Amino acid sequence: MEIHLDGNRVSVPEGALLRDVLPEWDSRCAIAVVRPAEAKAMETLSLVITTTSGEIVIEGSSPARTILTAPGLTESLHIGWVDRYTAAFGPFRETFVPARSPFRYERGDVILGCGGYDPARSYLVFSRMRHTADHGAAADGGVLGRVISGLGVLDRWVSGDAITRIEPVVSWADTSRSFTTTDPTVPLEDSMQVVTYIAARAEGFTPDSINPTAAESVEHLLRILEKGRFHVGRTASTHIRDGTAIPADVPTEVRRARREGTITMRGDGVSRGGIYIYCIDLPASSSHTAVGQVMHGIEIVRLAKVGEILDIRLSPPRCTFIGLTTEEAVALAADRGIALEFDGTPTGYVVDQEPPTTLAVLAARKAMVATVPAEKVMGITLDDAQAPLTCRIFRAVTGLDMHAIGKMPLIFRFEDVTLFRPPIPDGTRILPENTPTGEVPSFTLAMTNDSRKSAGIIGVRSGTSAEYGPTSEPFEGTNIIGTVVESEKLQGFREREIVYIREVIQ
């Protein structure tokens, strides 16, 4: 038999199984299996509407498709009126009986109405906000569909705007039984396609040139997927999403159409920091920044299920020196062709670099790094199992979410207590979590929660206490987040000194 394995033709014997052709496959990662059949183009019930102020996508019914894709319709679709509630395009001729009654509409509803109860002067009415009105619609309210992407465009329409094109959204539907699997005993069939990984290229990167416009948002992508694993937390007809970094603040640097295979990160809202990979074409969104493009493996994206882990390989690999020893930094620079300069005497660990991002470093082909002696970098452990929310906040404010070494200023020391205060963004909620009971062991790391005025303070106590936590607050105001494992280094730090920390895996 002959199969197609990641685009390559491979001969296999009759009765062969997946594991026979994938000896190094990590079976925790789902792969796509496409049984031999002819793939065909399928028109969905979604329509892309292009206007002079941007694109929107609506999801409608079969009658809506018939009406909106009629030949010559767009020649008549100019703004007829626009107000705070609606924007209407027309007029054009249709055939229906107006109900002469008001109906309730939601934001995003697309309505077939008419002027003067005359269907010969019909309008395509877009609801900009929830309202009740008589738009000259039929007895069913006249809702043809809803805007599912590009809602912001509705608010930009003004007198003079027009609809220039309406076309169906087309997706590729495989008529065979295709699926994802982690089962190594799936039997192979002649002409079967097996796709084991997603290969993607970062926004602005090609083998021949580098454009660092999206360098900061791409750095977030490279950091989150540094281990090559995409965790499918949500699936939809348009995309899959990895939400492991939600919430995270990501700048919106490149706004463009989300074509099939486009990778974006959301920059605002409750899902900010989520990574999206699209399997159909959608217009741009002001909430998303483009960070990459799938080059291989779109079949896995189309078939993936919630809870699956996907093997994703990004180019370029992340290039950061922060957290490396000086020897490791020199070796990495040589491997990536980077001219490395040290700010001072090379010693211990790299704690800062300029430029700060992978794309900027690769574009410049050089980097300046700052180092500190090893005794100035303190090892800690974090207890994600007991305090996941507080540990996430701690990593974000110290920089451990982006690099292997973080930092926090030592603000006060008295008796056996040492206190730190990294900058915490306004609005950060530190809810009570993993508060201690009984005696708190020495060198326990903690953060003060929102029940106390000094919320956000981080502390460690060199002795035990059955009354106060490591930040000298009562137990109910203390969130235990981990342990200082290199406690011998703690006494070497002084007030107003920046203390560097690194996570130690035990």
Phi and psi in degrees as a GROMACS rama.xvg file:
@    title "Ramachandran Plot"
@    xaxis  label "Phi"
@    yaxis  label "Psi"
@TYPE xy
-129.879  130.112  GLU-2
-120.967  166.811  ILE-3
-108.393  109.552  HIS-4
-108.107  106.933  LEU-5
50.9453  41.723  ASP-6
88.8565  -5.59924  GLY-7
-107.601  139.704  ASN-8
-78.3745  129.124  ARG-9
-131.845  130.043  VAL-10
-86.8173  133.312  SER-11
-135.468  152.154  VAL-12
-76.8742  159.541  PRO-13
-57.5167  139.666  GLU-14
84.0429  3.28829  GLY-15
-68.0677  150.205  ALA-16
-111.992  166.889  LEU-17
-53.4814  -43.4156  LEU-18
-63.7021  -20.9576  ARG-19
-71.8832  -26.5766  ASP-20
-105.651  -4.84387  VAL-21
-129.832  67.0994  LEU-22
-65.4922  -25.23  PRO-23
-105.092  13.6412  GLU-24
-68.6013  127.479  TRP-25
-81.8601  102.164  ASP-26
-71.4502  1.85181  SER-27
-73.4579  -18.8104  ARG-28
-95.2014  129.313  CYS-29
-74.6107  142.835  ALA-30
-121.94  159.686  ILE-31
-96.0533  134.587  ALA-32
-121.379  121.243  VAL-33
-116.833  107.97  VAL-34
-69.9725  151.076  ARG-35
-61.8812  125.211  PRO-36
-173.632  167.133  ALA-37
-89.2676  124.789  GLU-38
-81.6927  145.643  ALA-39
-135.142  158.292  LYS-40
-80.6687  136.021  ALA-41
-126.879  127.076  MET-42
-81.608  127.07  GLU-43
-85.0987  -178.887  THR-44
-87.5886  8.29629  LEU-45
-95.524  149.666  SER-46
-129.032  137.121  LEU-47
-93.7053  122.801  VAL-48
-111.676  116.109  ILE-49
-95.8793  127.719  THR-50
-124.121  171.63  THR-51
-71.5839  -7.60165  THR-52
-117.975  13.1343  SER-53
134.169  175.231  GLY-54
-103.427  146.589  GLU-55
-131.678  160.967  ILE-56
-122.483  129.848  VAL-57
-115.927  149.053  ILE-58
-112.144  121.526  GLU-59
-132.64  -155.75  GLY-60
-114.219  175.728  SER-61
-60.8467  -43.4025  SER-62
-59.3551  -37.676  PRO-63
-61.7436  -41.5637  ALA-64
-62.0909  -41.312  ARG-65
-62.5295  -43.3888  THR-66
-69.1218  -46.464  ILE-67
-82.0072  -14.5971  LEU-68
-106.444  15.324  THR-69
-61.9558  138.731  ALA-70
-57.0407  134.799  PRO-71
78.2442  1.55314  GLY-72
-62.2895  -42.6246  LEU-73
-63.9852  -19.3943  THR-74
-65.0875  -20.0829  GLU-75
-103.47  -2.47051  SER-76
-94.4667  78.9022  LEU-77
-113.761  155.093  HIS-78
-56.3207  120.82  ILE-79
-92.1314  -42.2299  GLY-80
-155.851  156.086  TRP-81
-146.919  131.176  VAL-82
-143.679  -170.156  ASP-83
-66.4187  -21.8954  ARG-84
-96.4279  -36.101  TYR-85
-145.022  163.468  THR-86
-134.61  130.232  ALA-87
-122.238  135.723  ALA-88
-115.401  135.598  PHE-89
160.292  -156.996  GLY-90
-87.005  162.347  PRO-91
-147.424  167.886  PHE-92
-94.1605  130.687  ARG-93
-138.532  174.213  GLU-94
-128.624  108.739  THR-95
-161.75  168.934  PHE-96
-106.383  113.662  VAL-97
-62.5492  140.337  PRO-98
-83.935  -17.0424  ALA-99
55.9583  40.4605  ARG-100
-138.994  150.308  SER-101
-77.7603  150.763  PRO-102
-133.692  158.168  PHE-103
-93.8738  131.779  ARG-104
-125.594  149.019  TYR-105
-103.031  160.139  GLU-106
-58.3862  130.725  ARG-107
97.4096  -10.7825  GLY-108
-64.5555  139.615  ASP-109
-110.135  119.418  VAL-110
-118.495  138.499  ILE-111
-96.0511  109.387  LEU-112
-126.863  -173.206  GLY-113
-152.164  159.873  CYS-114
-95.5077  132.741  GLY-115
64.7024  25.8464  GLY-116
55.3109  32.3058  TYR-117
-116.338  103.823  ASP-118
-59.2731  -17.439  PRO-119
-69.1331  -15.5401  ALA-120
-119.606  60.6206  ARG-121
-79.5879  154.175  SER-122
-133.539  148.764  TYR-123
-93.9794  109.594  LEU-124
-105.587  125.298  VAL-125
-104.447  125.802  PHE-126
-81.9128  118.558  SER-127
-88.2831  -18.4798  ARG-128
-159.029  163.287  MET-129
-60.9414  132.279  ARG-130
-163.341  166.522  HIS-131
-120.154  127.84  THR-132
-161.98  163.095  ALA-133
-104.357  105.638  ASP-134
-101.256  16.1633  HIS-135
72.6227  31.9416  GLY-136
-88.2674  169.182  ALA-137
-72.3164  177.778  ALA-138
-64.3981  -20.2646  ALA-139
-86.9499  5.63788  ASP-140
93.7369  -16.1004  GLY-141
75.5724  12.8298  GLY-142
-75.0761  116.015  VAL-143
-86.0412  -26.2472  LEU-144
175.14  -169.174  GLY-145
-133.886  147.26  ARG-146
-74.3159  121.689  VAL-147
-107.629  -9.03541  ILE-148
-155.102  137.979  SER-149
90.3167  27.0275  GLY-150
-57.0737  -31.7476  LEU-151
-62.3232  -25.3208  GLY-152
-64.3758  -34.2049  VAL-153
-57.0781  -35.0882  LEU-154
-79.0973  -13.3972  ASP-155
-92.7058  -14.3715  ARG-156
-65.5329  135.465  TRP-157
-136.945  171.922  VAL-158
-55.0121  130.514  SER-159
107.007  -17.0891  GLY-160
-71.2799  159.69  ASP-161
-151.22  157.64  ALA-162
-91.1316  124.037  ILE-163
-103.449  -21.0213  THR-164
-158.986  140.979  ARG-165
-131.449  123.392  ILE-166
-144.645  150.06  GLU-167
-68.5896  150.255  PRO-168
-82.4621  127.033  VAL-169
-110.51  131.55  VAL-170
-123.766  160.923  SER-171
-94.957  120.985  TRP-172
-113.375  125.715  ALA-173
-86.1118  128.389  ASP-174
-82.2807  -3.60354  THR-175
-90.8859  179.4  SER-176
-87.7239  95.2592  ARG-177
-106.732  149.659  SER-178
-163.953  166.907  PHE-179
-104.717  152.605  THR-180
-152.591  155.994  THR-181
-120.435  13.2621  THR-182
-90.2464  112.067  ASP-183
-73.2087  -7.11676  PRO-184
-96.4218  9.5413  THR-185
-63.105  126.084  VAL-186
-73.0492  143.237  PRO-187
-85.297  149.687  LEU-188
-125.187  154.238  GLU-189
-60.0058  133.826  ASP-190
72.0914  10.1406  SER-191
-68.3048  145.37  MET-192
-103.632  132.38  GLN-193
-124.282  123.113  VAL-194
-119.755  118.479  VAL-195
-103.489  -16.2267  THR-196
-152.582  163.317  TYR-197
-104.94  126.681  ILE-198
-106.996  132.211  ALA-199
-138.895  153.322  ALA-200
-117.408  133.606  ARG-201
-66.0065  148.012  ALA-202
-57.5844  128.483  GLU-203
89.0669  -2.10461  GLY-204
-112.131  129.506  PHE-205
-137.34  161.244  THR-206
-59.199  -21.7223  PRO-207
-101.307  -20.3949  ASP-208
-154.687  157.833  SER-209
-133.398  126.324  ILE-210
-113.917  109.696  ASN-211
-83.5076  19.0717  PRO-212
-54.7903  -39.7158  THR-213
-101.67  26.1765  ALA-214
-58.4557  -40.7232  ALA-215
-71.6001  -45.8944  GLU-216
-68.537  -36.3838  SER-217
-62.5332  -35.6889  VAL-218
-62.0833  -38.9077  GLU-219
-60.6676  -44.1442  HIS-220
-60.5359  -48.9587  LEU-221
-63.3357  -35.2731  LEU-222
-69.5733  -46.4286  ARG-223
-65.682  -37.7574  ILE-224
-102.556  22.5115  LEU-225
-60.1411  -31.2614  GLU-226
-87.787  2.16609  LYS-227
75.9858  27.5458  GLY-228
-127.671  123.596  ARG-229
-104.735  117.227  PHE-230
-95.1664  113.776  HIS-231
-78.2834  103.416  VAL-232
-96.1708  -19.0167  GLY-233
-153.746  142.379  ARG-234
-125.912  149.838  THR-235
-147.218  173.176  ALA-236
-66.3831  -17.3819  SER-237
-106.85  -20.8978  THR-238
-164.061  169.642  HIS-239
-120.768  155.86  ILE-240
-135.126  137.163  ARG-241
-103.387  115.486  ASP-242
-108.232  20.3708  GLY-243
-65.3713  -24.0055  THR-244
-98.1118  1.41095  ALA-245
-72.447  131.657  ILE-246
-90.2497  146.635  PRO-247
-148.89  141.228  ALA-248
-87.0702  116.122  ASP-249
-124.039  129.169  VAL-250
-71.903  146.241  PRO-251
-90.35  102.799  THR-252
-107.302  -34.6109  GLU-253
-131.152  110.659  VAL-254
-107.091  113.482  ARG-255
-150.243  171.195  ARG-256
-58.0753  141.358  ALA-257
-94.2708  83.3011  ARG-258
-78.2462  168.501  ARG-259
-53.7703  128.12  GLU-260
90.5853  -7.59714  GLY-261
-66.88  138.226  THR-262
-109.451  128.297  ILE-263
-128.038  164.638  THR-264
-124.54  139.773  MET-265
-81.5958  134.267  ARG-266
-101.207  -10.9071  GLY-267
-148.055  175.49  ASP-268
84.758  -179.996  GLY-269
-68.2497  -20.2489  VAL-270
-100.245  18.6537  SER-271
-62.5194  136.701  ARG-272
96.9096  -7.83018  GLY-273
-73.234  146.627  GLY-274
-104.935  127.188  ILE-275
-117.707  135.991  TYR-276
-120.61  126.408  ILE-277
-97.3922  140.794  TYR-278
-112.655  -0.283087  CYS-279
-137.307  170.266  ILE-280
-82.4236  132.547  ASP-281
-136.673  156.033  LEU-282
-71.1335  172.957  PRO-283
-66.4146  157.959  ALA-284
-131.508  137.286  SER-285
-68.2912  -13.9228  SER-286
-91.7098  -7.41639  SER-287
-120.299  143.124  HIS-288
-117.513  133.701  THR-289
-72.7959  129.714  ALA-290
-126.248  -4.61209  VAL-291
-179.069  178.809  GLY-292
-145.16  131.02  GLN-293
-70.7886  129.747  VAL-294
-105.786  -21.233  MET-295
-154.997  141.568  HIS-296
98.4257  19.1975  GLY-297
-62.8329  -22.7784  ILE-298
-60.9774  -36.8728  GLU-299
-65.9277  -39.4418  ILE-300
-61.3262  -42.9883  VAL-301
-66.0495  -32.4215  ARG-302
-102.691  -8.29443  LEU-303
-60.7341  149.834  ALA-304
-119.67  155.463  LYS-305
-57.4319  135.07  VAL-306
95.5347  -12.3113  GLY-307
-80.5404  154.93  GLU-308
-111.55  130.957  ILE-309
-114.43  142.478  LEU-310
-80.3535  116.138  ASP-311
-124.601  133.539  ILE-312
-120.477  114.007  ARG-313
-100.407  143.055  LEU-314
-125.188  134.248  SER-315
-82.5171  160.238  PRO-316
-62.8508  152.877  PRO-317
-60.8508  141.361  ARG-318
-125.432  89.5087  CYS-319
-130.471  140.205  THR-320
-100.998  -13.9099  PHE-321
-64.8825  127.851  ILE-322
99.2013  -12.1214  GLY-323
-86.7708  153.89  LEU-324
-71.6403  163.607  THR-325
-60.3104  -37.0106  THR-326
-65.3436  -42.3715  GLU-327
-65.6163  -37.0963  GLU-328
-64.6475  -43.1013  ALA-329
-62.2176  -41.5985  VAL-330
-66.2215  -42.293  ALA-331
-64.8318  -42.0054  LEU-332
-61.458  -41.5062  ALA-333
-65.2622  -39.2616  ALA-334
-68.1116  -33.6706  ASP-335
-97.7486  2.39017  ARG-336
70.9458  36.7073  GLY-337
-107.185  131.636  ILE-338
-80.2645  116.198  ALA-339
-104.613  127.727  LEU-340
-117.277  141.636  GLU-341
-103.12  134.893  PHE-342
-85.1956  85.0305  ASP-343
105.666  -159.647  GLY-344
-81.9891  126.001  THR-345
-61.3262  121.503  PRO-346
-160.135  140.882  THR-347
65.7946  -120.874  GLY-348
-113.803  148  TYR-349
-79.7266  127.329  VAL-350
-118.135  -5.51392  VAL-351
-160.134  156.525  ASP-352
-149.844  155.037  GLN-353
-141.584  123.771  GLU-354
-66.6228  160.17  PRO-355
-87.2421  -13.0777  PRO-356
-116.886  158.433  THR-357
-57.4733  -52.3153  THR-358
-62.9582  -38.5176  LEU-359
-66.9652  -38.9508  ALA-360
-65.2006  -46.2066  VAL-361
-67.0379  -33.2404  LEU-362
-69.2844  -39.7272  ALA-363
-81.7536  -21.8519  ALA-364
60.5596  23.4475  ARG-365
-157.762  159.792  LYS-366
-153.361  146.5  ALA-367
-106.698  128.968  MET-368
-123.571  148.498  VAL-369
-109.756  142.575  ALA-370
-128.055  160.493  THR-371
-135.061  155.572  VAL-372
-62.0073  154.38  PRO-373
-59.3214  -30.7936  ALA-374
-70.2359  -11.3525  GLU-375
-94.6831  5.68987  LYS-376
-118.955  115.837  VAL-377
-100.426  130.843  MET-378
-82.6824  136.866  GLY-379
-135.835  162.964  ILE-380
-119.286  151.414  THR-381
-121.011  141.486  LEU-382
-101.223  80.3016  ASP-383
-66.7062  -27.9758  ASP-384
-66.1202  -39.5401  ALA-385
-96.5079  -26.0105  GLN-386
-137.732  60.5772  ALA-387
-62.5408  -40.1778  PRO-388
-70.5843  -43.9245  LEU-389
-69.5062  -36.6433  THR-390
-64.2335  -36.777  CYS-391
-63.4821  -43.5346  ARG-392
-63.2047  -43.808  ILE-393
-59.3411  -45.7027  PHE-394
-63.4199  -39.1939  ARG-395
-65.8964  -41.427  ALA-396
-82.2547  -18.9512  VAL-397
-98.3994  -12.2782  THR-398
92.3039  0.949578  GLY-399
-70.7302  -14.0848  LEU-400
-73.1657  -21.2581  ASP-401
-108.634  -25.0822  MET-402
-139.969  165.786  HIS-403
-75.1068  -13.5662  ALA-404
-127.275  132.319  ILE-405
-116.599  -178.504  GLY-406
-148.84  152.843  LYS-407
-153.953  139.441  MET-408
-79.1119  135.026  PRO-409
-83.2355  118.371  LEU-410
-103.69  -23.7019  ILE-411
-161.553  143.803  PHE-412
-139.585  129.33  ARG-413
-150.392  141.061  PHE-414
47.6279  -118.486  GLU-415
-104.368  16.7399  ASP-416
-111.501  135.157  VAL-417
-123.27  127.99  THR-418
-117.212  142.152  LEU-419
-127.147  151.661  PHE-420
-141.463  88.8069  ARG-421
-73.672  156.039  PRO-422
-65.8337  128.29  PRO-423
-115.433  125.601  ILE-424
-59.957  146.77  PRO-425
-58.4389  141.936  ASP-426
89.2688  -3.86762  GLY-427
-68.9947  126.411  THR-428
-98.5069  123.957  ARG-429
-113.752  87.0624  ILE-430
-75.5259  150.138  LEU-431
-55.4579  130.929  PRO-432
-158.33  131.279  GLU-433
53.5589  46.3899  ASN-434
-71.8544  143.298  THR-435
-75.7798  157.345  PRO-436
-134.946  142.503  THR-437
74.9672  -153.616  GLY-438
-82.6761  134.021  GLU-439
-90.8542  122.279  VAL-440
-63.3474  158.784  PRO-441
-65.2144  150.59  SER-442
62.4045  27.2299  PHE-443
-79.3076  137.671  THR-444
-99.8722  134.559  LEU-445
-145.925  162.864  ALA-446
-128.663  137.107  MET-447
-73.5427  132.459  THR-448
-91.7205  -177.642  ASN-449
-70.2515  -5.75476  ASP-450
-76.3855  -9.04765  SER-451
-121.487  155.795  ARG-452
-64.1453  -31.1589  LYS-453
-91.3369  35.297  SER-454
-55.2119  137.004  ALA-455
100.493  -13.9952  GLY-456
-67.4227  137.878  ILE-457
-111.223  136.141  ILE-458
-142.334  159.536  GLY-459
-143.515  139.918  VAL-460
-116.953  131.929  ARG-461
-79.1583  -11.1127  SER-462
-120.212  173.726  GLY-463
-85.4944  160.377  THR-464
-154.249  136.241  SER-465
-104.356  6.21729  ALA-466
-122.613  -40.7883  GLU-467
-125.14  151.536  TYR-468
-81.3436  -179.294  GLY-469
-61.819  -20.2264  PRO-470
-97.4209  13.4945  THR-471
65.8772  21.6432  SER-472
-102.858  158.094  GLU-473
-56.8199  159.706  PRO-474
-57.0085  -37.7373  PHE-475
-67.5013  -16.6852  GLU-476
-100.023  10.6644  GLY-477
-120.371  124.119  THR-478
-103.43  115.246  ASN-479
-77.1137  125.613  ILE-480
-119.713  -12.2299  ILE-481
169.597  -154.386  GLY-482
-143.883  143.509  THR-483
-85.1822  115.779  VAL-484
-94.1408  -22.48  VAL-485
-105.038  62.0797  GLU-486
-64.6567  -23.3253  SER-487
-64.6539  -20.2391  GLU-488
-83.5358  -16.8693  LYS-489
-61.1443  -41.6904  LEU-490
-70.6441  -11.0301  GLN-491
-82.9324  -4.9415  GLY-492
-96.8571  151.771  PHE-493
-122.01  161.87  ARG-494
-59.4983  144.16  GLU-495
69.1152  13.1071  ARG-496
-95.3296  144.025  GLU-497
-80.8805  124.081  ILE-498
-103.751  126.151  VAL-499
-94.4679  140.486  TYR-500
-131.264  152.656  ILE-501
-140.986  146.702  ARG-502
-79.8729  134.971  GLU-503
-109.634  123.9  VAL-504
-87.2659  119.613  ILE-505
